[in-house]
Amino acid sequence: MFSSACGGGAATLSLLVAVVDMCSENEVSPSPSFCGNLSQYLIKDPTVLSSDQINLGQRKYSVKGKGGKRRGVIRMCDDLVILGGGRGNFLPGKKKDSEMWTEMGRREDKRNLIVDWMKDKKNRHLSYKYVSTKEDFDRLDPNKTDYLLGLFNYQHMAYEVDRDSGPEGEPSLSEMTKKAIEILRKNPLGYFLMVEGGRIDHSHHFNNAHRALEDTLALEDAVITALQMTRPDDTLLVVTSDHSHVFAFGGTPKRGNPILGLDNKESDVDYMPYTTLLYANGPGYNRNFPTGRENLTDKDTEDINYVQQSAVPRRWDTHGGEDVPVYAHGPMAHLFRGVLEQTYIPHAMAYAACIGHHRDDCERRRRHAFHRQVIDCPSPHVESSTRVTSYDLALLWLMVIGLLIR
């Protein structure tokens, strides 16, 4: 996100870095935060490339390491907490998954990244723990654990409505956020925490509004947990998204009408009812009704598996193009007002935390009385009881990104 991998500039100033996600940890948003992945297509092995370089926009990035050898897709950084799914992408091709014996590892470079991670911590005499079930996760003592790797599903973690909360199941996003903060806040220099409710995006792609809304509420619970565990005078939380979806609130339902229910009026063209929530495109178009729109009169549109109708047929819905909200709470929250370019957000966070290119800004602010009233940001050479957290929430895609500072 900032000037370097491993949580960007945060890692260069001894701030602890953590990633919590409902998706695979090799996915688009979490993987750059903890392993410096350049592309989601490098999840299993960079040898899928036909060239030694990949083109991203106008820039070319080498996938070769020292001695001309290709880099492994996962360049595990020294993040203290990594929680999410995607266990199959950490295991070599001939290795059976520990929880799903019918599944084999997906890595093509023959590396077992879980074993590599544990060996690294053991060789450095660090306190660490690897967990794959909720029971092991709940038993974990954050006061006795500095490094935590939790991979709770072979693929993505389950949607909130489908999540098994039993001993062999998965922790919630809120529970993972709580555990991450309990471990990270032990560092007196602060920390950076990225939390993502990434399965909101997936359910929108399938025009499944019910699961999207339930996962949105799960992310809201995670944000509430973070607010309760941190202080507004030393913690900056930023909640935003990288995009929306073609998801619309249509019609004129009466107050109190179920959000997943039908509008109170029928269409004035085909004289059939329609739902309040609709999609511009996606798999909900003419679903199983090639001669016209499905009549929803006797349809349970509040069912978990109900697929909302869409205007244009696609296997997946597309992302939207409108502006998305960005909310900030805590020191330097005023930097996130008005209409902003998306790429401005990480720079504002770095400025607020005095990391990356802004590492010397705190000392300069101290010399101005006005800034002293706004934020007391410590020099990296001064001990403090700082914390750094981050959250990134979107109304439709909901990803969380945040920063705790003092």
SULUR-V172324 format. One record per backbone hydrogen bond with DSSP energy under -0.5 kcal/mol. CO is the residue of the C=O (numbers start at 1). NH is the residue of the N-H. If there is no record, write none. Layout:
CO:NH  CO:NH
This chain:
4:2  7:10  8:11  8:12  9:13  10:13  10:15  11:14  16:192  17:80  17:81  18:194  19:83  20:196  22:157  23:85  24:27  27:31  28:32  29:33  30:33  30:34  31:35  31:36  31:37  32:6  33:7  34:77  35:75  39:42  40:43  44:108  44:109  45:48  46:49  52:63  54:56  54:61  55:57  56:59  59:56  61:54  63:71  65:68  66:69  69:65  73:75  74:76  77:79  80:148  81:19  82:150  83:21  84:152  85:25  86:89  87:90  87:91  88:91  88:106  88:107  90:113  90:114  91:106  91:107  92:95  92:105  94:96  95:105  99:101  100:97  100:103  103:97  107:93  111:113  112:116  113:117  114:118  115:119  116:120  117:121  118:122  119:123  120:124  121:126  122:125  126:128  127:146  127:147  129:149  131:151  133:137  134:138  135:139  136:140  137:140  140:142  141:144  142:145  147:129  148:82  149:131  150:84  150:152  153:87  154:88  155:86  159:162  159:163  160:163  163:165  164:170  166:169  167:135  169:134  172:176  173:177  174:178  175:179  176:180  177:181  178:182  179:183  180:184  181:185  183:186  184:187  186:188  187:190  188:386  190:16  191:404  192:18  193:195  193:390  193:402  194:20  195:392  195:400  196:22  196:198  197:200  198:201  198:202  199:203  200:204  201:205  202:206  203:208  204:207  205:317  207:209  207:308  208:212  209:213  210:214  211:215  212:216  213:217  214:218  215:219  216:220  217:221  218:222  219:223  220:224  221:225  222:226  223:227  224:228  225:229  226:230  227:230  231:234  231:235  234:387  234:405  235:237  236:403  237:329  238:240  238:401  239:327  240:399  243:397  244:320  245:247  246:280  248:250  248:278  254:257  258:261  261:276  265:274  267:271  272:267  274:263  276:250  278:248  279:311  280:312  282:285  282:314  284:287  284:310  286:289  289:292  294:296  296:299  299:301  300:303  303:306  306:308  309:279  312:282  318:246  325:241  327:239  329:237  330:333  332:335  333:336  334:337  338:340  341:344  341:345  342:345  343:347  344:348  345:349  346:350  347:351  348:352  349:353  350:354  350:355  351:354  355:358  356:359  358:361  360:364  361:365  362:366  363:367  364:367  365:368  367:369  368:372  369:373  370:373  370:374  371:375  375:377  376:378  379:382  386:190  390:402  397:201  398:197  399:240  400:195  401:238  401:391  402:390  403:236
